[in-house]
């Protein structure tokens, strides 16, 4: 019938002719690719040895209810290697007349023998001489008592009506005909017929309703729904809002036969309203539309990020569509979905999910599906895709998944700008159709994960079976970051397999685990296990995953408001889930601050600790409450409870304001505490100055998620900051899912502002992308005379001082921080330098560890920028990709008069592929003290140690931005017994220093009192540790 079909549908068709070929051939189609064959059969003989009774070669398409004649075709298989989706008949010529004179044998029982096909004695079916075909049926549920109806006829002639339906239109023309029925009663109309030329066609059932049960269709007064007919009526009000008043059963006419329910919203006319299930169930939703895209209760939903579809369960669903198919929605765009579930079966071709077909640019929380899901490509237990900065959280799927290309227990794939999947799990088996040997990319949780997607606090236990690329968690991640997750399901594949990942491409991972015994995999991914840990080897620890909140990675999960432990079973999500959405600003002058949290359960709110509110009831979704008046103090004991689950509210401090100033460049706000430092976030266009050293190792900034970075991608910091040569100590930030992390998150100026003159000690900073101690991402704000010590961790674009800089200058600065980056572009000082940025007179000494690409002692990646008069000495560790002693990776740009320590960095080249513009020092430990205690060695000979000065020589260590400290005895006498004994003398240092300081001391002898012998004290050295006073 077809030689090489593409992504097409072949339905209700057959072929009986003989095939004589020397290449791939089948009784119905030849060399097939990505097609969909439904309710069709073949009987003609096939000569090609490797051909199939219906399809030539191996299956690379979806087959559903396809038949072939084993005897007549001469083939025992439907396609080369199997027969999944097919049924063979007439083996040994036992049923020679199976195909003749019948309309009840499969697949012909799915054909229209009323107005299209006719049976023939001793022969195959043939098309009727008069053919009638329904083009646009009456809307299954409508308030219009005179609805329109469109049908096709290949014959002109008189129209005869039957049943409830009549019309003034009495004649059909060849082609499309639209008629208007005479007034019909409010009822189900299931007996309407239409005849032309002696052929009668049954008109698809429909129902006329009087309207909704109440409401006005607004968000405040939604239309009320009490029946399946009113549920269907939503399709005529696609911009409105709806709520269920009771449980809905759709196993009633006209919605349980024929094509079934008509999805609400199409790609041409989307549903843009909102829907509240109010906790009720919709049972037995039936849709049989295999030729239609965007299929589900809602076909295509497109909101404005404010609408909800929420609080509804679908049970007994039986859904069939083509592309973008899900029980609740085929396509979900910019509409929040929470607390929704599905059970039943979902079948389609591509982009098929148990609950949702496709999630685009939106948030889905507290949803689950137990539906069995089948399709050809991109099949997921909950949804096929998570796309374009979408969030999926607190969700799971348990149904079995069957597909060919790209399938996952929860999702098939992620795509577009970074998508986040967190606190999710999947338990269903993910497998290919029997006999299919070329399937690929099957994962217990996701098939593929790309475009900087982030997966954390999640797991999968279902078995995965694939022709190639199979992983217990993710089959084929690309530019993905997976953290604090695990997999235990058996993994079976022909190639590219691992306990967690099938293969990894530019992907990073941290604190990831797998069960060696249960997965039958000795490696985390195809060839290695970097940043993964295998457990239960030889079944030695089978209960490692059960009833525990302390075993890694569970020790990073929230077992207070999200997860529950289970004896002899894996963790499950709590029945009530609470999540902090927008915390109170960690420092604020507002005594009645707002707080936003998510709840998947409606109910009374109970407050605890210092915080109370007049808002007493939570709704499903986001809730914003205003706290009653609070005192100026640290508030670290506030709690909130719904449905018996209590959530700790992130601590915050209410303060009176800054210590002085007006926030202008000439009169900046004055800062004396960490709380005032945090308060800068509420004044992002202003200027600031420190009045003294700042200690941030204090509540509420030293616990939980810690300090909130100043400025983000939406509202950037555009002011100025002068540290006035003071120190900020103990800055703590723990926000691993947040971009733009540092003291300043995102800074964007106009080339006149600066961030300057301070040193950060004991920093402990964790973020996602664009992470640095001082600034996550800096555009057009000069950074000068800034230093950092401590630890900085992130994914992409991570630096000890600056995550990334663009169109600005970083000068006379340093970092001794330890830097770890799990993604690309990781540097001891700066992760990513781009767009004409300049780095000069800087150094880095901290160890740098990276796992993918662009790992350098000073810069991770230099792109079209300038680096001069700088150096690096910290150890550089790279498990893959490009790396160098000074720069990890380099494209266009200027590099000169810069240096690296070969021995300390462990790198023989300045950057990946060369050292032009750089000079190596301390090769083979020949110059271990090259950088210490002098200003004459290059590049330090070009720095200002005299005029201003900016830099200072400190004996035995690297150059400093502050003058060396003065050390003196604060107690000058001591006493002891006549025997040899220790005498304690007190020493002070005049400033907090960023390194250990060692000094020589000389102590004069003493005189004994009373009888005895005079004594002397020994001279020696004293060491004052970094940060001491």
N, C-alpha and C positions, 0 to 999 in steps of 0.2 A: 504493500500500500504506500509506504513512504521509504525512500532510500536512506536519508540521513536527517532526521528531524532535529531541530534545535530545541530551544526552551518552549515547546509548544504542547498543547493538550490534544490528545486523540481520544475521543469518547464515543461510545455507542456505534462502533464501526467494525467491519470485518474484511478479511481478504481470503480468497479460496484458490487463487491462481498458483501454478507451480513456479518455483524459482530454480534456475540453473545458473550458478555463478561460481567464480573462483576466489571470491573474497567474502568478508563478513556479511551474512545475510540471515534474515529471519522471516517467518511466515507473514508477519505484520509490518515490521520495520527492519531496516538493515543496520548499519553502524549508527547506533543511537547516541545522543548526547543531551543530557539534562532535559529530557522531555517528561511527559506525564501521560500515561496510557491508562484509561479507565473503561471498564464495562465493554470490552472488545474481545474479538477472537480471530483465530487464523486456522485454516485447514489445508492450505496448499503444500505440496511436497517441497522440501528444502534440500538441495543437493550438497551444499557446502558442508564439509565434515564437521567444522567447529561452529556451525550455525545453530540457531535455536528455533523451537517451534513457533515462537512469537517474535523474539528479538534476536538479532545477530550479535555475536560477540558477548562480552560480559555486560551485565547490567550497569548502566551509569545513569539511570533514571528511575522514577517511581512508577511502579506497576500496582494497580488496584483492581481486583476482580477481572483479571485477564485470563483467557482460556485458549487452549490450543488442542488440536486433534493429534494425539500421539501417533496413531496409525497412519493417517493420511500425510502428515508432515514428515514422518520418519524420524522424529526427534523425541528423545526421552526427557529432555529439559526444555524449559521455557526459553532460557538463554544459555549461554555457553557453560556457566558453572553452577547454575541452580534454577530454582523455580519459585522463589519467594514472591508473593503477590500474584501468582498464577495457579491455575488448576488445569491439569491435563485430563482429557477425556478420550474415550474410544481406544483404549489400549487393547492391542490384539484384535482390533476391529469388533470389539464387543458391543459398541453402541453406534453403529454406522449411521443411524438416523437421528442422533442426538440433536443435530442442528436444524432439523427439518420440521416444518409445520407446527412450531411451538412458540408461544410467547411467555412461557412460565419457566423454562429451563434457563439457568444462568449462563451468560450474562444478560440474556435477552429479557429476563424478568425486570431489568432496569430500563428497558427501552419503551418508547411510546408507540404502542400498537393501536392507539385510537385515531391519531391524526397524522402519523408519520410513516410507520412501518406496517407491513402486512405479511402474514404467514403464507406459506406455499406448501402444498402437499408434495413430498418427495424432493423438495428444493429448499435452498436457503431463503431467509427473509428478503423482501424487496421493498423499495420505497413506494408509497402510494402514488397514484396519479394525481390526486388532490392532496396537498400537504398544507396543514395549518400548524402554526407555531406561535406560542405566546411570547410576545416581546416585552411588554411592560404590564405586569399583572396589577390588579387593584392593590393598593397598599393594604397589607394584612389587617391593619386596624386603623379605621378612619372615622372622623365625624361627618364627612361628606356623604350625604345620602344619595347623591347622583354622581358617583365616581366615574373616572375615565378608565379606558382599557384599550391596549394596543396589541394587535396580533398581525401575523404574516399569513398571506395566502398566495399560493402560486396559480390560483384560478380566480377569475372574476365570476360573480354570481350573487344570487340572493342569499341573505343571511337569515337563518332560522335560530331563534333563541329558545332556551329551555330552562326549567327550574325557576328560581326566584327572579332571574335577570331578563329584562327586556330593554329595547332601545329603539329610538326613532330611526336610527341608521339601518336601512334595509338591504343595502347592496355592498358587497366587498369588491375591491379592485385588486389587481395583481400588485403585490408588494405589501407595504405596511398600511394598516388600517387602524384608525383611532375612533372609538365610539364612546358615547356617554350613556350610561345606564339610566333608565327611568328611576324615579324615587324608590329607595329601598328602606325597609324597616330596620330599626335598631336591633340587630340580631347577627348570628353567624350565618353566612351564606355559603353553603358547601355543595349545592346541587346545581349551580349554574353551568349551562352548556351553550355552545355556539356551533352552528353547522353551516358549511358551504359545500355545494356540489355533492351532497350525500355523505360527506365526512363530518363527524361530530367531534368536537374538542371540548374536554373538560376544562372549565375556567378554574384557576387556582382559588382555593377557599379564601375568604376574607370575612372580616367582622365590622359591622357598623356600630360604633359606640356613641354614647351621649357626651362623653368627655371624661375628665379626671374626677377624682373623688373630692377634690377641694383644692384650695391654693390659687395663687396668681402667677406662678412661674418665676418669681423673683428669688434671689438668694435668701431674702428674709422671709418670704412666704412661698415656698416651692409648691409646685403641683404635687398633689397627693395621689399615690398609686395603690390600688387594692387588688387589681386583677392583671393577668398576663396581657389582656387586650389593652389596658391602659399603659402597661410597660411598652408595648409595641407602638402605642400612640405617641411616645416620645419622639419618634422619627419625624413627626410633623411639626415639632417644636424644638428644633435643634439648638437654639440659643437660650433655652430656658433651664430652670433648676427643678429638681424632682426629689421626692422622698417617699420611701415605702411606708405604708401604714400597717402592713401585716406581711406574713410570708406569702410568696407567690408560687403557684404551681402552673407550669406552662405545658403540662401533659394534657392539654385540652385543645379541641378544634378552635380555630383553624391552624394552630401553631405546632401541632405534633405530627403532621403529615406533609407529604410533598417536599417543597423547599424549606418549610418550617419558618422560623422567626426571621424577619428581615433586619439585618444589623442596623443599628441607629447611627447614622452618619456615614458619609462616603468621602473619598479624596476630593471630590468636586464640591461637596456640601457637607462640611465637617460638623460634628457635634462640638459646640463651644460652651455649653452650660456646665452644670454640676449635678451630681447624683449622690444622695445619702441613703444607704440601705437601712439605716437606723437599727442595725443589728439583726435584720431579718434575712431569711434564706429565699433564694430563687431556685426552685427545683425543676429538673427535667427540661431545661432549655435545649431545644432541638433546632439545628441549622444544618441543612444539606445543600450546600452551594459550592461544589468543587470547581466551578469555572470562575468564581468571583474572588477578587482581592479584598482585603480589609473585612474580615469576618470575625464576629463575636457578638456578645450582647450589644456592645458599641463597636461599630466598624472602624471609624476614624475619629479620634478625639483631639481637638486642638484648642488649648486654652491660653491664658495669659499669665500662668504661674500662680494664679490666685484661686482657681477652681479646684474642687475636690471630687474624686470618685472614691467613696469610702464606706466602710462598715457594712459589707454585704458578703454573703456566701452563696456560691453556686454549687448545687449538688446534682448528681445524675445528668450532667451536661453531656450532650452528644453533638459535637461541633465538627463540621467539615467545610473547608474552604480551599482556596488555591494559595495565594501568598498573603502574608501578614494575617495570621490566624491565631486567636487566643480565645479562651472561654469568655472572659470579661471584656476584652478589647483587642481588636486587631492591631491598632496603631495608637499609641499614647504619646502625645506631644504637649509639653508645657502645661500639664495638668497633674496635680499631686494625687497620688493614690495611696491610701492607707487602709489597713485592716480589711483586706479583701482576700477571698479564697475560692478555690475551685476544686471539684472532684468530678470524675467521669472520663470521657475520651475526647481528645482533640486531634484532628487529622488534617494535614495540608501538604503543600508542596515545599515552599520556602518560607522562612521567617515564621516559624510555628512555635508557640509556647503554651504551657498548660494553663496559664492565666492570661498572659499578654503576648501578642505577636511581636511587638517592637516597642521599646521604651526609648524615647528621644527627648533630651533636654528637660528632664523632669526628675522628681523624687518619688520613689516607691518605698514604703516602709510597712513592716508588720503584715506582710502578705505571704500566702503559701498556696501550694497546689499539690494535690495527690493524683491529679489526672494522668492517665496514660497518654503519651504524646508520640505521634509518628509523622514522618515526613521525609523529604528527600534531602534538603540542605538547610543548615542553620536551624537546628531543632533544640529547644531547651525545656527543662522541666517546668520552669516558671515563665520564662520569656526567651525569645531567640536572641535579641540584641539589647545591650545597654549602650546608648549612643549619646555623644555630644554633651559632656559634662553632666551626666545623669548620676543619681545616687540611688543605690539599692541597699537597704539595711533591714536587719531584724526579720529576715524572710527565709523560707526554705521550700524545698520540693522533695517529694517522696515517690513520685510516679516513675514507671519505667519509660525509657526514652529509646526510640528506634529511628535511625537516620542513615544517611550515606556520607554526607560531607559537612563536617562541623556540627558537633552535638555536645551538649553538656548537661549534667544532672540538674543544674539550675539555669544556666545561660549557655547559648551557643557561642557568643562572642561579645566583645566590646569594640567600639570604634569611635573615631572622632576625638575631640578634646577630652582631657582626662576624665574618666568615669571612675566612680568609687563604689566598691562592693564591700560591705563590712557587716560583721555579726550575722552571717548567713551559713546555711548548710544544705547539703543534698544527700539523699540516701538511695535514690533510685539507680538501677542498673542502666548503663548507657551502652547500647550495642547496635551493630549493623544488622541488616537483613541477612538471613541465612543464605549462605552461598556467595555472598558478596565479598570479594577479596581485595578490592581497591579502595575501600572507604578510608577516611582519614580525619584526624583532628577530633578525637573523642576524649573528653575529660570528665572526671567525676563531678566537678563543679562547673568548669567552663571548657568549651572546646578550644577557643583561642582567646587571648587577651592582649590587646594592643593599645597603641596611641596613648602611652603613659598612664594606663589604667592602674588603679591601686586596689589591691585585695588584702584585707586584713581581718583577723579574728574570725576566721571561717574554716570550714572543713567539709570533707566529702568521704562517704563510706561505701558508695555504690561501686560495683564492678564495672570496668570499662573494657570493651572489646572492639578493636579497630584494625583495619588493614595496615595503617601506619599512623604514627604520632598519637600516642595514648599516654595519658598521665593520670595518676590518682586524683589530682586536684585540677590541673590545667594541662591540656594537651600540648599547645604550642604558643606560649607567651612571647610577645614581641613588644619591647619597650614597656614592659609591665613591671610593677613592684609588688611583691607578695611578702606579707609580714605576719608573724604570729599566727600561723595557720598550719593545718595538718591534713593528711589523707591516709586512709587505711584500706580502701577497696582494692580487690584484685585487678591487676592490669595485664591485659593480654593483647599483643599486637605483633605484626610482622616486623616492624622496624621503628626506631625512635620511640623508646619507651622509658619510663622512670616511675619511681614511687610517687613523686609529686608532679613532675613535668615530663612530657615526652621529649621536648627539646627546648632550648632557651635561646632566644635571639635578642641581644641587647636588653636583657631583662635582669632585674635585680631581686634579691630575696634576703630576708633577715628573720632569724628565729623560726624557721620552717621545719616541720617534722613529718616523718612518715613511718608507717608500720612495715618493717622489712618482711616479716613473716606473712602478714595478710596480703600485702600487695604483690608478693613474690618478686620484689625488685630490690637488688642490692645497692642501686644508685638512686639518688634524688632525681636526676635527669639523665639523659642518654649516656653520658660519659663520665660524670663526676657528681659531687655532692657539696660543692662550695656553699657555705652558709646554710646548710641543711643538716639535720640530725636524724639518723635512723634509729628506731626503737624496736623492741620485741624481736630481735634476731633469734631464730630458732624457737620462736614462741616462748621465750624465756620470761617475758613480762606481758602476758596477754591482757591484763587488766590495767595497763598503764593509762589508758584513755578514760577509764570509768571512775565515776564518783570522786573526781579530783578537781580542785580549783587551784592547786599549787604546782602540779607538774607542768613544765613548759610544754606548749605555749600558753596553757590556761592561766598561768600566773600573770599574764598581761591582759586577761579578759575581765569584764565587769560581772561578777557573780552577785552583785548587790541589786541591780535594777534591770539586768539583761538576761543573764544565763542562769540555769539551774543545773546542779550536779544530779546524777542519777546512778543509783547502785546498779552495777553490772551493765551499764549502758553509757552511751555517749552523752555529752551535755545537750540540753534542749533549751529553747528560748522560753522565758517566763511567760505565763499567761497574761500578765500585765507588764508592759514595757514602758519605762519612762526614760526620756533622753533630754539632756540640757541642749537647747537650740541656740539661745543667745544669753550668755551669762551676764550678770550685772558687771559693769565695768569694774575691773579689779581695784581701781581707785576712782572715786567720784565725789563731787560736791552735792549731788542730788540725794536728799534724805528720804525720798519716796521713789526709789528706782524701779524701773520695769524689769521683768524677767520672763523669758519665753522658754517653754518646755513642750516636748511632744509626749502625748499619751495615746496608746492604742486602745484605751478603754475610757468610756465616759463614767463619771462618778464624782462623789464628793472629794474635795481636797482638804487634807489635814496638814496644817503647818506646824513646824517645830523650831525650837531655838529662838533666836532674836526676831525671826521674820513672821509676820502675819499679813493677811490681805483680805480685802472685802470680797474678792472673787472666791466663791465657795465650791464651784462645780467645774470639772474638766470636761471638755468635749473630745471626741476622737479627732486627732490631728494636733496642730500647734495651738498652744494656749499662752496668752500673754497676761500676766498678773502684775499689779502694781502693789508693792509692799507698803504697808503702813509706815508712818514716820519712824525713822531709825536714828539712833544717836551717832555722833561723830566718833567712830571707833572701828576696830577690826571686827567683822562679823563672820565668824568661822564655824558657827554651830547651827546654821539654818538648814532645815529639811523640809521636804514636801512629800506627801503620801497620797496615792490614789489606789483604790482597790487592794489595800493591804500591803502594797509595795512602797518602800520609803527611799527617796533619792536625796543624797547630800547635795546641797546647793554649793557651787564653787564659792570659796570665801572671797570677801571683798572688804574694802575699807572706805569709809566715808570720812572725808577730810574737809577742812575749812577752805583750802585753796593753796596757792603758792606762797612762798616766803616773802615775795615782793615782786616789783616790776610790773610792766604793762604789756609784755609780749611783743614789743617792737624790736627791731634790730638795734636801736639806740638804747632801749630800756627793756631788756629781755626779762621774762619771768624767771625768778630766782628759785632754785631747787636745793633743798636741804635734806630730803628724805626720799626713800624709794617710792613711797606713795605719791609724792609730788612728781617724781620721775615718770611714774605710770600715768599720772594725770595729763601728761603731754598729749596722750592719745585723743583727748577731747578738745585739743587746740592745735590741730595739725598744720595750720598755716602760720603759727607763731614762732617766736625766737626764745631761746632758753639759755640759762647759764647755771653752772653748779657753784654753790657757795662753800661746799666742803666735800670731803669724801662721803660716798654713799654706800650704805650696807643694804643689799637686797636679800640677804640670807635671813629674812624676817617674814612673819606672816603678814598678809596672805600670799606673798609672792614666792615662797619657797616650797610650796606643796601643790598637788594636783597638776593642773596644766601650767601653773606658774604665771610669769609676767606676760602680758598681752603686747605683742610687737606694736610699735607706733607706726601707723599707716598701713594700708593694704592696697590691693590693685584697684579697688573701687574709689577709695578716698586716700590719696597718697599724702605722705608728709612732705610739705613744701616749704617749711621754715628753716631755721638754723639752730645749731646746738654748739655751745662752747663749754667744754669740760673744765676750762680754767686750770688745767694741770692737776686736777683731782682724779681720784680713783673710784670706779664703780666695782664693788666686790659682790660675788655670789649671785650674779644674774642667772636665774633658773627659768628655762622655757621648755615645756614638754608637750609639744603639739605636732606629733608625727604625721598627721593628716593635713596639715596646714602649709600653704605656700607663703613665701615672703616672711621669713622668720629671722629675728635678731632683735637687738635693742630697738632698732628701726626696721620695720618690715619692708616697706616700699617707700623710697624717698625719691622725689622728682622735683627738681628746682628749675631755676632759670640761669644757671651759671654764676650767680652772685652769692648764693648761700653756701655755708660750709658746715661740716660736722668735724669737730676738731678738739685737740688738746685734752685727751683723757686716756686712761688705761683701764681695761677691764680685767679683773683678776678672778680666778675660780669660776669662770663661766661654765654652765652646763646646759647646752642648748641643743634641742632636737626639733627638726621640722621636716617638711617634705621636699619641695623644690625651692631654690633660691634661699639658702640658709647661710648666715654668717654671724659672728658674734656681734658686730657693730651694726651692719646693714644687710638685709637679705638681698635687695636689689636697689641699686643707686643709679639714678639718671640725673646728670647735670647738677649735682651737689658735690662740691669738693670735699674729699676726706684727707685730712692732714694731721699728723702728730697724734695718731690713735694706735693703741696696742691692745692685744688680747692674750690671755693665758687661761687654760682650762680645756674643755672638750666641746667640739661641735660635730653634730651628726645629722645627716639628711640623705636624700636620694640623689637628685640631679642638682648641679650648680651649687656646690658646697665649698665654702672657704673658711679658713680660720678667723678671718676678720670680715671679709665681704663675700657674699654669695655670688653676685654678678655686678659688673659696672658697665655703664654705657655713656659715651659722650661726656666723660668727666675725668678728673684727675685724682689718683690716690698717691700721696707722697709722704715721705718721712714717717712711715708707719711700719708696724711689725706685728707678727703673731707667733707665739710659742704654743698655741693650742694644738692638741691632738685632733686630727680631722678624719672622720670616716664618712664615706659617701657610697651608697649602694648602687647609684646610677652612673651618669656620665659627668665629666668635667668637675674634678675634685682637686682643690689646690690648698697648699699650706697657708696662703694669704688670701687668694681670690680664686673662686671656682671658675668664673667665665668672664673674660674681658673682651668686649665687643664695641663696634661702632665708634671708632676713633678715641677710645679711652686711653689714658696715659697712666702708667705706673712707673714711679721713679723714686729712688732713694729709699727702698723698702727691703725688708728681709723676713724670712720665716724659718723657724727652727723646729716646729712641731712635726711629729710623725704623721704621715698622710697615707690612708688606706682606701683603695678603690677597687671595684670589682668588674667594671665594664669597659670604660674607655676614658682617656683624657685625665690621667692622674699625675700631678706634678708637684714638686716640692714648694713652688711659689704660686704658679698659676695652673689651673686645670686645662684651660683652652684659651689661646690667644688668637683672636680673629680681627684683622684689620685694625689693630691697635698698636700702641708703642710700649715697650718695656726697656727701661734703661737703669743703669747704676743700682742694681739690686742683686740679691743673692738668696740662696736657700741651702739649708744644711740638714733638714729633717729627713728621717728614713722614709722612703717611698715604696709602698707595697701595692702591686697591681696584679690581680689574678688573671686578667685578660686585657686586650686592647692596647692602646698606645699609652706610654708613660715616659717620664724623663726626670732628671734631677732638678731641673728648674721649671719646665713646662711639660704638661702631659701631651698636648697636641697643639699644633700650630698651623694656621693658614696664613693668609696675607697679613702683613704687619711689619713693624720695625722692632728689631731686637739688637741691642748693643750694650757693651760695657756691663754685662751681667755675668754672674758667677754661680757655680754650685760646688758643693763639697762631695766629691766622688765617693769617698769612704762612708761618710755619714748617711748620704741619701741612698747609697747602694746602687746608683745608676751611672753607667759609663758614658751616657750621652746627655746633653742638655735637654733635648726634646726628642720625641719619637722621630727617628730618621736623620738626626744630625745634631751639630753643635755650633753652627755658624752664628756669630754674634755673641757667643758665650765663651767663658773661660773656665776650665776645670781646675779645681784646687783640691789639695789634700788627697791626691791619688795614693793609694796604698798606705794611708795614714802618715804620709811624709810631712804634713804640715798641720798637725792636730790643733795648734793654737793660732792658726792664721787669722781667725775672726775675733780673737779675744784681746781686750785690753790695749788696743791701739787704734789710731785714726789714719795711719799711713798706708795700710794695705788697701788695694783696690777691691771693690768700688768705694770703700769708705773714705778714700782720699778725696772724693768729690763731694762728700757730705759736709754740712756746716757744723763743725765742732768748735768754731771760734767766734764767728761774727755775731750771731744772734745770742748764744748758740742754740741749735736745735738738738743736736746729739751730744752725748757725754760719754767719755771713756770710763769704763768701770773695770778694774783689774780682774782678770780671770774669767770674764764673761763677755757676752755680746754687748754692743752699744746700747745705751739707754736714752730715753726721751726726757728723763729727769736727772738733775744733778745727783751725784752719789750721796747717800745718806751720811749724816754725822752720828757717830756712835760714842756714847760716853757712859761712865759708871754713874749710877744714880745713888748708890750707897758706897761710901768710901772706906768703911770700916767693917770688920767682922771679928768674931771671937770663936775660940775652940779650946778643947782640952789640951793638956801638955803633951799628950801623945800625938802621933801623926793623925790628922783628921781633915775632913773636907770642910771648907768654909765657903758659904754662899755669898756671892756679891752680885748685886743687881746691875744689869746693863740695859740701856734704852737706845732706840733708834728714832731719829727725828721725823722720818716719813715712812709710810708703808712702802716697802720695796717689793718689786715683782720677781726677784730671784733670791735664793739663799745668799746671805752676806757673811763672809768669813773675815775676821780681823785678828791681828796679833795683839796680845796684851802683855804688859809688864806690871807686876805688883811688887811694891817695896816691902821689906820685912817689917815685922811687928815686935812689940816688946811685951814680955810676960809681966803680969801683975802679981804682987806677992812674991813668994819664992818660986823659982823656976828658971828656965833658960829661955833667952830670947829666941824667936823663931822666924823663919822666912817662908814666903809663899812662892811657889813655882810660877814661872811665866809660861805662856802657851798661846793657843788660838781658841776663839769662840765663834760659833756659827749661829746666826739668827735666820730662822727659816722664812721663806717668802711669805709676805702678808702679815708678819708679826710686828708688834709695836713695842 
